[in-house]
Amino acid sequence: NGKCAKANALGLRFEEKTCNDQQCVGDEICVAHQDLVIMVDGSGSLRTTGFDVLKTFVANLTDKYMPTYYGSSDMQIGVVLFGNGAIEADGSISWGLQVQGLTADMADTKTKITAMTWQRGFTNMAQGIAKAGILLKTSLRKDASGVAIVLTDGRPSFKLSTEAAVMKLRQTSTDRK
């Protein structure tokens, strides 16, 4: 009736609806026109077995992305490994490790993912997010959406640094358009 419901009238202000509630079949694929950077946690909190599980998951995830679909160049994936805990000579924290630059070569990406080694450092998500931002910023495909996924088992070691890196990454994503 031309007026918003009061803030405490949740039933009138918000509506929930279940969607996509069907079971996954296992053959789902992504054909988005997208530059995707997957940031993988290699910190010590994962332990060897946890890192191996995460690495296998990410390697299998690449099978779901189609670099070309019906002749159209769609997907590119880059991979960054963070959690090495390395400290530079000036006292700053090192960048995340670029495992794979943005590419449509999913087989090569999968090979590089399976070759990743557990870093044993602290959960420094900021280093991975900063590196992902560089990959997305330097992509030549300005018409593709830029997406970053963080796969981790915990909270960031440096909350303020991580928040700053996220804000910078968001700006990078906005600047791509």
Secondary structure, 3 states (H helix, E strand, C coil): CCCCCCCCCHHHHCCCCCCCCCCCCCCCCECCCEEEEEEEECCHHHHHHHHHHHHHHHHHHHHHECCEECCEECEEEEEEEECCCCECCCCCECCCEEEEEEECCHHHHHHHHHCCCCCCCCCCHHHHHHHHHHHHHCCCCCCCEEEEEEECCCCCCCHHHHHHHHHHHHHHHHHCC
